Amino acid sequence: MRAEFLPASGIAVLVGTALARYETGAADWGAAGLLLAAVLLIHAGGNTANDYFDHRSGNDAANTRFVRPFTGGSRMIQRGLLAPREVL
């Protein structure tokens, strides 16, 4: 799920909530918590779908020379840690 990138999405929710609190003097903390959970799950799901479909298309297998911390996905399938069906 490339969890190290999830804070990027979470920070946007937290900043938006803080800004709403600053501008209005109130914040719906329950809604903010649900939004934070939803954003993190959507981000993680998008990363997982990207890994699966890059595997199916052959893009991850072809990307062997340029694997860097920010490219090439999680490589969970390519390393045999999870089967494609498990990622799906």
All heavy atoms as an XYZ file, in Angstrom:
651
protein
N       0.810     -1.201      0.000
C       0.000      0.000      0.000
C       0.852      1.263      0.000
O       0.305      2.350     -0.048
C      -0.931      0.005      1.194
C      -2.033     -1.014      1.092
S      -3.206     -0.865      2.444
C      -2.224     -1.515      3.774
N       2.160      1.094      0.088
C       3.074      2.243      0.125
C       2.641      3.250      1.186
O       2.401      4.432      0.928
C       3.183      2.870     -1.260
C       3.759      1.903     -2.288
C       3.983      2.549     -3.614
N       2.778      2.999     -4.245
C       2.274      2.507     -5.371
N       2.903      1.546     -5.987
N       1.172      2.979     -5.881
N       2.559      2.752      2.400
C       2.055      3.538      3.532
C       2.858      4.811      3.783
O       2.310      5.779      4.316
C       2.042      2.674      4.791
N       4.096      4.849      3.362
C       4.899      6.048      3.607
C       4.375      7.271      2.851
O       4.733      8.399      3.168
C       6.374      5.805      3.254
C       6.633      5.481      1.800
C       6.517      4.016      1.434
O       5.972      3.224      2.223
O       6.964      3.661      0.329
N       3.497      7.051      1.865
C       2.922      8.166      1.117
C       1.543      8.574      1.626
O       1.006      9.600      1.200
C       2.839      7.821     -0.373
C       4.190      7.593     -0.985
C       4.626      6.320     -1.303
C       5.039      8.663     -1.228
C       5.868      6.109     -1.855
C       6.298      8.457     -1.782
C       6.709      7.180     -2.098
N       0.950      7.816      2.518
C      -0.386      8.134      3.025
C      -0.445      9.462      3.782
O      -1.465     10.161      3.694
C      -0.912      6.995      3.896
C      -1.167      5.667      3.175
C      -1.676      4.625      4.157
C      -2.106      5.822      2.011
N       0.587      9.851      4.514
C       0.506     11.155      5.192
C       0.245     12.330      4.246
O      -0.359     13.323      4.652
C       1.863     11.289      5.885
C       2.277      9.881      6.143
C       1.790      9.114      4.935
N       0.658     12.223      3.016
C       0.413     13.318      2.071
C      -1.083     13.574      1.928
O      -1.520     14.725      1.860
C       1.026     12.990      0.713
N      -1.876     12.525      1.882
C      -3.328     12.684      1.797
C      -3.916     13.103      3.137
O      -4.818     13.938      3.192
C      -3.981     11.372      1.349
O      -3.605     11.060      0.036
N      -3.422     12.519      4.204
C      -3.934     12.833      5.533
C      -3.692     14.280      5.925
O      -4.542     14.922      6.548
N      -2.553     14.809      5.547
C      -2.232     16.197      5.882
C      -3.234     17.155      5.245
O      -3.643     18.138      5.863
C      -0.782     16.529      5.481
C       0.186     15.828      6.431
C      -0.537     18.028      5.468
C       1.630     15.885      6.014
N      -3.655     16.864      4.025
C      -4.630     17.731      3.359
C      -5.937     17.797      4.150
O      -6.531     18.871      4.297
C      -4.890     17.236      1.947
N      -6.381     16.660      4.679
C      -7.603     16.642      5.489
C      -7.390     17.435      6.780
O      -8.254     18.227      7.184
C      -8.039     15.194      5.796
C      -9.205     15.172      6.765
C      -8.386     14.463      4.517
N      -6.273     17.234      7.425
C      -6.003     17.931      8.683
C      -5.888     19.441      8.485
O      -6.418     20.222      9.287
C      -4.738     17.363      9.328
C      -4.816     15.886      9.722
C      -3.470     15.405     10.249
C      -5.919     15.637     10.717
N      -5.227     19.856      7.418
C      -5.108     21.287      7.141
C      -6.482     21.874      6.817
O      -6.840     22.958      7.290
C      -4.103     21.551      5.993
C      -4.183     22.986      5.495
C      -2.689     21.223      6.448
N      -7.266     21.157      6.023
C      -8.615     21.623      5.707
C      -9.488     21.739      6.939
O     -10.240     22.712      7.100
N      -9.384     20.779      7.841
C     -10.152     20.816      9.083
C      -9.704     21.984      9.960
O     -10.533     22.702     10.527
C     -10.005     19.486      9.844
O     -10.453     18.415      8.995
C     -10.818     19.482     11.117
N      -8.395     22.178     10.055
C      -7.873     23.299     10.850
C      -8.312     24.635     10.255
O      -8.679     25.566     10.994
C      -6.355     23.222     10.924
N      -8.297     24.741      8.946
C      -8.726     25.972      8.293
C     -10.212     26.235      8.531
O     -10.611     27.365      8.824
C      -8.433     25.904      6.794
C      -8.766     27.149      5.985
C      -7.977     28.345      6.492
C      -8.476     26.900      4.516
N     -11.028     25.182      8.455
C     -12.464     25.334      8.734
C     -12.676     25.783     10.174
O     -13.512     26.660     10.447
C     -13.186     24.024      8.473
N     -11.933     25.204     11.083
C     -12.032     25.586     12.499
C     -11.622     27.045     12.701
O     -12.263     27.796     13.426
C     -11.151     24.659     13.336
C     -10.996     25.030     14.793
C     -12.167     24.506     15.604
N     -11.899     24.508     17.018
C     -12.121     25.554     17.824
N     -12.590     26.671     17.331
N     -11.879     25.463     19.100
N     -10.552     27.448     12.042
C     -10.065     28.821     12.152
C     -11.080     29.820     11.581
O     -11.348     30.859     12.175
C      -8.726     28.949     11.423
C      -8.179     30.347     11.405
C      -7.544     30.878     12.522
C      -8.299     31.135     10.269
C      -7.042     32.175     12.510
C      -7.799     32.429     10.245
C      -7.179     32.942     11.363
O      -6.686     34.221     11.341
N     -11.652     29.494     10.436
C     -12.558     30.422      9.748
C     -13.931     30.504     10.416
O     -14.548     31.563     10.417
C     -12.733     30.012      8.283
C     -11.507     30.248      7.432
C     -11.202     31.718      7.203
O     -12.144     32.526      7.105
O     -10.007     32.060      7.137
N     -14.403     29.381     10.951
C     -15.771     29.359     11.484
C     -15.829     29.296     13.005
O     -16.885     29.527     13.584
C     -16.551     28.155     10.930
O     -15.959     26.946     11.426
C     -16.551     28.150      9.415
N     -14.721     28.918     13.624
C     -14.715     28.773     15.069
C     -15.257     27.430     15.531
O     -15.357     27.175     16.722
N     -15.601     26.568     14.590
C     -16.133     25.249     14.936
C     -15.639     24.234     13.917
O     -15.269     24.577     12.804
C     -17.657     25.274     14.941
N     -15.623     22.995     14.338
C     -15.269     21.902     13.433
C     -16.082     20.679     13.831
O     -16.327     20.450     15.014
C     -13.782     21.600     13.496
N     -16.497     19.931     12.844
C     -17.206     18.680     13.094
C     -16.151     17.578     13.140
O     -15.741     17.046     12.114
C     -18.225     18.433     11.982
C     -19.090     17.209     12.229
O     -18.687     16.338     13.033
O     -20.168     17.124     11.611
N     -15.701     17.260     14.356
C     -14.594     16.312     14.506
C     -14.965     14.909     14.064
O     -14.111     14.181     13.547
C     -14.083     16.333     15.939
C     -13.567     17.690     16.314
C     -14.143     18.586     17.182
C     -12.414     18.351     15.787
N     -13.410     19.749     17.230
C     -12.345     19.631     16.382
C     -11.434     17.982     14.870
C     -11.325     20.536     16.088
C     -10.421     18.898     14.584
C     -10.374     20.138     15.189
N     -16.226     14.536     14.234
C     -16.662     13.215     13.760
C     -16.569     13.110     12.250
O     -16.054     12.128     11.707
N     -17.061     14.144     11.561
C     -16.983     14.164     10.098
C     -15.532     14.221      9.636
O     -15.159     13.565      8.652
C     -17.763     15.350      9.538
N     -14.709     14.987     10.345
C     -13.293     15.076      9.981
C     -12.609     13.721     10.132
O     -11.806     13.322      9.284
C     -12.591     16.125     10.836
N     -12.932     12.999     11.185
C     -12.357     11.658     11.381
C     -12.788     10.682     10.308
O     -11.981      9.906      9.799
N     -14.079     10.723      9.950
C     -14.566      9.854      8.873
C     -13.920     10.211      7.544
O     -13.550      9.330      6.764
C     -16.087      9.939      8.760
C     -16.876      9.275      9.883
C     -18.370      9.565      9.722
C     -16.634      7.778      9.890
N     -13.788     11.497      7.284
C     -13.144     11.938      6.049
C     -11.689     11.487      6.002
O     -11.217     10.994      4.969
C     -13.230     13.452      5.912
C     -12.547     14.043      4.681
C     -13.168     13.511      3.398
C     -12.607     15.555      4.727
N     -10.986     11.630      7.115
C      -9.594     11.193      7.171
C      -9.485      9.702      6.878
O      -8.647      9.274      6.069
C      -8.982     11.525      8.535
C      -7.530     11.122      8.734
C      -6.618     11.831      7.736
C      -7.095     11.421     10.166
N     -10.340      8.890      7.519
C     -10.318      7.445      7.272
C     -10.623      7.143      5.807
O      -9.947      6.314      5.182
C     -11.325      6.744      8.185
N     -11.632      7.812      5.242
C     -12.009      7.569      3.852
C     -10.876      7.939      2.897
O     -10.556      7.182      1.972
C     -13.276      8.355      3.507
N     -10.252      9.083      3.123
C      -9.164      9.531      2.245
C      -7.994      8.557      2.305
O      -7.416      8.199      1.275
C      -8.730     10.970      2.614
C      -7.390     11.332      2.009
C      -9.793     11.953      2.178
N      -7.640      8.095      3.499
C      -6.526      7.155      3.629
C      -6.849      5.817      2.971
O      -5.992      5.217      2.306
C      -6.155      6.970      5.098
C      -5.598      8.220      5.786
C      -5.335      7.935      7.267
C      -4.345      8.729      5.104
N      -8.079      5.348      3.123
C      -8.472      4.082      2.483
C      -8.506      4.208      0.962
O      -8.097      3.285      0.251
C      -9.822      3.621      3.020
C      -9.809      3.117      4.462
C     -11.233      2.884      4.959
C      -8.976      1.844      4.581
N      -9.001      5.325      0.462
C      -9.020      5.537     -0.990
C      -7.597      5.598     -1.542
O      -7.291      4.999     -2.581
C      -9.808      6.814     -1.339
C     -11.295      6.591     -1.077
C      -9.562      7.246     -2.780
C     -12.128      7.852     -1.108
N      -6.714      6.295     -0.849
C      -5.317      6.393     -1.286
C      -4.664      5.006     -1.294
O      -4.016      4.619     -2.275
C      -4.569      7.341     -0.362
C      -3.178      7.663     -0.821
N      -2.557      8.828     -0.488
C      -2.277      6.990     -1.563
C      -1.332      8.843     -1.006
N      -1.151      7.730     -1.657
N      -4.841      4.252     -0.213
C      -4.258      2.911     -0.132
C      -4.849      1.995     -1.200
O      -4.127      1.202     -1.823
C      -4.486      2.320      1.260
N      -6.150      2.112     -1.430
C      -6.792      1.304     -2.467
C      -6.293      1.652     -3.855
O      -6.088      0.769     -4.694
N      -6.079      2.938     -4.099
C      -5.527      3.352     -5.393
C      -4.125      2.821     -5.610
O      -3.785      2.361     -6.709
N      -3.307      2.854     -4.565
C      -1.948      2.301     -4.668
C      -1.988      0.808     -4.944
O      -1.220      0.294     -5.763
C      -1.162      2.560     -3.383
C      -0.751      4.006     -3.236
O      -0.804      4.780     -4.173
N      -0.358      4.375     -2.034
N      -2.866      0.099     -4.261
C      -2.968     -1.345     -4.433
C      -3.471     -1.680     -5.837
O      -2.944     -2.590     -6.491
C      -3.900     -1.943     -3.368
O      -3.388     -1.579     -2.071
C      -3.959     -3.445     -3.457
N      -4.480     -0.963     -6.310
C      -4.992     -1.183     -7.671
C      -3.898     -0.900     -8.691
O      -3.741     -1.642     -9.674
C      -6.206     -0.296     -7.921
N      -3.119      0.152     -8.460
C      -2.023      0.474     -9.365
C      -1.020     -0.671     -9.432
O      -0.561     -1.042    -10.520
C      -1.342      1.764     -8.910
C      -0.129      2.087     -9.743
O       0.985      1.748     -9.368
N      -0.347      2.732    -10.873
N      -0.671     -1.250     -8.291
C       0.258     -2.386     -8.276
C      -0.296     -3.562     -9.071
O       0.420     -4.185     -9.858
C       0.552     -2.836     -6.843
C       1.520     -1.924     -6.129
O       2.206     -1.129     -6.803
O       1.593     -2.011     -4.894
N      -1.560     -3.867     -8.877
C      -2.172     -5.011     -9.566
C      -2.196     -4.781    -11.078
O      -1.780     -5.644    -11.855
C      -3.585     -5.261     -9.040
C      -4.294     -6.351     -9.802
C      -3.966     -7.685     -9.593
C      -5.258     -6.058    -10.745
C      -4.594     -8.695    -10.302
C      -5.895     -7.049    -11.458
C      -5.564     -8.373    -11.236
O      -6.187     -9.372    -11.945
N      -2.688     -3.628    -11.498
C      -2.835     -3.393    -12.928
C      -1.498     -3.148    -13.626
O      -1.350     -3.494    -14.806
C      -3.850     -2.280    -13.190
C      -5.251     -2.728    -12.904
C      -5.918     -2.304    -11.775
C      -5.889     -3.630    -13.738
C      -7.198     -2.736    -11.487
C      -7.175     -4.077    -13.470
C      -7.836     -3.629    -12.343
N      -0.516     -2.593    -12.917
C       0.824     -2.503    -13.500
C       1.423     -3.887    -13.675
O       2.151     -4.143    -14.642
C       1.744     -1.644    -12.638
C       1.581     -0.162    -12.889
O       0.790      0.207    -13.792
O       2.224      0.632    -12.183
N       1.121     -4.796    -12.772
C       1.588     -6.180    -12.922
C       0.912     -6.824    -14.132
O       1.576     -7.446    -14.960
C       1.286     -6.992    -11.663
C       1.480     -8.461    -11.857
N       2.733     -9.029    -11.944
C       0.593     -9.472    -12.016
C       2.601    -10.333    -12.144
N       1.317    -10.617    -12.197
N      -0.402     -6.678    -14.221
C      -1.147     -7.281    -15.345
C      -0.689     -6.748    -16.692
O      -0.617     -7.500    -17.667
C      -2.640     -7.019    -15.196
C      -3.274     -7.967    -14.203
C      -4.723     -8.177    -14.398
N      -5.079     -8.540    -15.760
C      -6.286     -8.379    -16.266
N      -7.239     -7.864    -15.536
N      -6.547     -8.729    -17.499
N      -0.387     -5.472    -16.760
C       0.018     -4.876    -18.033
C       1.483     -5.174    -18.373
O       1.909     -4.947    -19.498
C      -0.187     -3.364    -18.001
O       0.747     -2.760    -17.121
N       2.245     -5.631    -17.386
C       3.660     -5.909    -17.599
C       4.561     -4.721    -17.321
O       5.780     -4.819    -17.486
N       3.988     -3.611    -16.907
C       4.797     -2.414    -16.652
C       5.789     -2.606    -15.510
O       6.927     -2.156    -15.599
C       3.905     -1.206    -16.357
C       3.216     -0.691    -17.593
O       3.711     -0.858    -18.703
N       2.071     -0.081    -17.419
N       5.371     -3.246    -14.428
C       6.297     -3.445    -13.307
C       7.406     -4.419    -13.677
O       8.555     -4.231    -13.288
C       5.560     -3.923    -12.054
C       4.946     -2.787    -11.263
O       5.282     -1.618    -11.543
O       4.126     -3.065    -10.377
N       7.080     -5.448    -14.423
C       8.107     -6.407    -14.844
C       9.115     -5.746    -15.776
O      10.309     -6.042    -15.727
C       7.457     -7.603    -15.531
N       8.646     -4.835    -16.616
C       9.542     -4.142    -17.552
C      10.395     -3.095    -16.847
O      11.463     -2.733    -17.335
C       8.718     -3.500    -18.660
N       9.955     -2.612    -15.706
C      10.656     -1.555    -14.978
C      11.668     -2.180    -14.021
O      11.432     -2.302    -12.834
C       9.654     -0.679    -14.217
C      10.307      0.476    -13.494
O      11.463      0.793    -13.736
N       9.570      1.087    -12.594
N      12.808     -2.575    -14.557
C      13.835     -3.193    -13.713
C      15.050     -2.299    -13.536
O      15.734     -2.382    -12.526
C      14.304     -4.538    -14.303
O      14.791     -4.315    -15.630
C      13.159     -5.545    -14.325
N      15.327     -1.445    -14.483
C      16.523     -0.601    -14.417
C      16.293      0.686    -13.647
O      17.243      1.289    -13.172
C      16.999     -0.267    -15.825
C      17.519     -1.468    -16.561
C      18.046     -1.149    -17.930
N      18.749      0.122    -17.957
C      18.880      0.872    -19.027
N      18.338      0.494    -20.156
N      19.526      2.022    -18.968
N      15.060      1.126    -13.547
C      14.786      2.431    -12.964
C      13.982      2.350    -11.676
O      13.240      3.248    -11.358
C      14.064      3.320    -13.975
C      14.870      3.542    -15.220
C      14.540      2.912    -16.395
C      15.992      4.359    -15.181
C      15.298      3.112    -17.536
C      16.755      4.560    -16.331
C      16.402      3.930    -17.509
N      14.118      1.273    -10.938
C      13.384      1.139     -9.684
C      14.039      2.033     -8.651
O      15.219      1.907     -8.336
C      13.354     -0.324     -9.200
C      12.705     -0.417     -7.841
C      12.624     -1.197    -10.212
N      13.268      2.964     -8.171
C      13.699      3.922     -7.164
C      12.637      3.954     -6.075
O      11.553      3.407     -6.240
C      13.835      5.330     -7.776
C      14.766      5.418     -8.955
C      16.227      5.550     -8.474
N      17.124      5.850     -9.557
C      17.724      4.950    -10.307
N      17.518      3.680    -10.117
N      18.556      5.311    -11.259
N      12.889      4.636     -4.983
C      11.867      4.696     -3.934
C      10.525      5.269     -4.401
O       9.502      4.965     -3.837
C      12.498      5.600     -2.872
C      13.958      5.491     -3.092
C      14.135      5.277     -4.572
N      10.530      6.081     -5.462
C       9.297      6.717     -5.906
C       8.773      6.160     -7.221
O       7.869      6.728     -7.808
C       9.499      8.227     -6.011
C       9.942      8.826     -4.711
C      11.208      9.340     -4.575
C       9.094      8.847     -3.619
C      11.629      9.886     -3.371
C       9.502      9.385     -2.408
C      10.768      9.901     -2.291
N       9.353      5.093     -7.728
C       8.862      4.466     -8.957
C       8.788      2.970     -8.768
O       9.408      2.410     -7.878
C       9.787      4.743    -10.157
O      11.039      4.087     -9.928
C      10.023      6.214    -10.376
N       8.037      2.317     -9.615
C       8.018      0.859     -9.628
C       7.044      0.225     -8.667
O       6.998     -0.992     -8.549
N       6.225      0.983     -7.992
C       5.232      0.410     -7.089
C       5.866     -0.271     -5.890
O       7.045     -0.095     -5.597
N       5.071     -1.079     -5.218
C       5.576     -1.760     -4.019
C       6.400     -2.994     -4.365
O       7.165     -3.464     -3.544
C       4.407     -2.177     -3.126
O       3.669     -3.214     -3.754
N       6.195     -3.530     -5.556
C       6.876     -4.735     -6.054
C       6.550     -5.966     -5.211
O       7.291     -6.941     -5.213
C       8.375     -4.492     -6.164
C       8.638     -3.215     -6.986
C       9.931     -3.125     -7.672
N      10.213     -4.054     -8.713
C       9.842     -3.914     -9.990
N       9.096     -2.927    -10.351
N      10.218     -4.790    -10.884
N       5.444     -5.937     -4.508
C       5.029     -7.090     -3.696
C       4.783     -8.317     -4.567
O       5.133     -9.428     -4.178
C       3.759     -6.752     -2.906
C       3.935     -5.644     -1.898
S       4.976     -6.106     -0.535
C       3.822     -6.983      0.466
N       4.175     -8.131     -5.723
C       3.901     -9.247     -6.628
C       5.200     -9.744     -7.247
O       5.451    -10.956     -7.292
C       2.891     -8.829     -7.720
C       1.551     -8.454     -7.089
C       2.719     -9.946     -8.740
C       0.553     -7.835     -8.050
N       6.043     -8.819     -7.712
C       7.279     -9.202     -8.381
C       8.224     -9.941     -7.441
O       8.960    -10.810     -7.877
C       7.987     -7.962     -8.959
C       7.293     -7.361    -10.150
C       5.982     -6.690     -9.802
O       5.838     -6.127     -8.723
N       5.022     -6.762    -10.697
N       8.202     -9.608     -6.163
C       9.069    -10.294     -5.184
C       8.446    -11.583     -4.660
O       9.069    -12.270     -3.858
C       9.381     -9.366     -4.022
C      10.341     -8.256     -4.416
C      10.781     -7.456     -3.215
N       9.982     -6.239     -3.185
C       9.797     -5.478     -2.139
N      10.327     -5.780     -0.998
N       9.060     -4.395     -2.224
N       7.230    -11.891     -5.069
C       6.570    -13.110     -4.643
C       6.012    -13.041     -3.237
O       5.668    -14.076     -2.664
N       5.887    -11.851     -2.666
C       5.336    -11.712     -1.313
C       3.824    -11.875     -1.300
O       3.270    -12.342     -0.311
C       5.744    -10.365     -0.723
C       7.255    -10.137     -0.593
C       7.551     -8.713     -0.167
C       7.855    -11.133      0.384
N       3.169    -11.477     -2.373
C       1.727    -11.655     -2.532
C       1.459    -12.106     -3.964
O       2.120    -11.662     -4.901
C       0.972    -10.354     -2.277
C       0.928     -9.835     -0.850
C       0.303     -8.447     -0.819
C       0.142    -10.780      0.042
N       0.466    -12.964     -4.113
C       0.046    -13.392     -5.444
C      -0.820    -12.288     -6.051
O      -1.462    -11.527     -5.313
C      -0.752    -14.683     -5.359
N      -0.875    -12.189     -7.369
C      -1.712    -11.171     -7.979
C      -3.164    -11.224     -7.484
O      -3.779    -10.192     -7.246
C      -1.630    -11.479     -9.480
C      -0.302    -12.147     -9.635
C      -0.109    -12.941     -8.378
N      -3.692    -12.406     -7.315
C      -5.074    -12.535     -6.835
C      -5.235    -11.952     -5.430
O      -6.262    -11.361     -5.111
C      -5.474    -14.019     -6.852
C      -6.863    -14.302     -6.424
C      -7.807    -14.012     -7.542
N      -9.168    -14.323     -7.096
C     -10.222    -13.789     -7.608
N     -10.116    -12.964     -8.604
N     -11.405    -14.094     -7.156
N      -4.232    -12.123     -4.580
C      -4.287    -11.565     -3.223
C      -4.285    -10.039     -3.269
O      -4.975     -9.390     -2.478
C      -3.112    -12.071     -2.387
C      -3.175    -13.545     -2.089
C      -1.902    -14.056     -1.455
O      -0.800    -13.682     -1.917
O      -2.012    -14.835     -0.502
N      -3.520     -9.458     -4.163
C      -3.470     -8.008     -4.284
C      -4.807     -7.497     -4.822
O      -5.319     -6.492     -4.341
C      -2.311     -7.559     -5.183
C      -2.356     -6.065     -5.450
C      -0.983     -7.941     -4.551
N      -5.371     -8.222     -5.790
C      -6.681     -7.832     -6.318
C      -7.722     -7.881     -5.232
O      -8.521     -7.010     -5.065
C      -7.089     -8.738     -7.492
C      -8.454     -8.457     -8.087
C      -8.516     -7.071     -8.708
C      -8.806     -9.516     -9.111
